[in-house]
């Protein structure tokens, strides 16, 4: 006798995999970022970049509520 549940398991596994791929593909997207600043006239060893977390898009970031990351 043929096992009917085996076919349903394969179909359910396929749709679960498809759903997972669509879900994670929308979460993990590359973004283009442009950094601009007015260069310091003094001699400097480098610059630190501060960034804002938790928001995507919007107006240019003015530095309010900045988070300092690892150097």
N, C-alpha and C positions, 0 to 999 in steps of 0.2 A: 504494500500500500504506500502511496506517495505521501510525503509529509507536507501538508499545505502550509504550515507555519513557517517553514524554511523560506518560501517565496515572499511572505510578508516581512520576514526579518530582513531579507536582502533589500526590499523596497524601502523599508523604514530606515535602514542604514544608509542607503543612497541619499534619501531626502535629508537626513540628519547631517550628513557630510556636506551636502550642497548648502544647507542653511548655515552651517558653521563657516564655510568659506565666504559666503556673502556677508555674514555678520562681521567677521574679523577683517575682511578686505576693506570694509567701510571705516573701521577703527584705525587701521594702520595705513595711513596715507602719507606720502612724502609731501612736504610743503616747501615752497620757495621762500627764502628769507633774504632781505636786503638790509645791510647795516650801513648807516651813514653817520658821520660825526664831523665836528670841526676839529682839525688836528691841533694839538698843543704846540705852541711855539717854543717851549722849553724842551731840552733833551729828556726823553722818557725811555724807560726800559720796555714798556708795553702798555697795553690797555686792558681793562677789565670790562667784560660784557655782562650787563644785568638784564634779566628777563622777567617777564610777567607770566605766571602760570594760571591755568584754569579758563582762559578765554581764547577763542579762535576768531580771527578777523577783527574788524572794527577799525577805529581811527589809529593813526600812528601813536605808538606808546611814548609817553612823556617821562617815564621813570618813576611815577608814583607807585608805591607799594612794591618796589623791585626786590627780587630775590637774587642773592649772589651765589653762583654755582661754583663748582670745583675749578681750580685753575690748572 
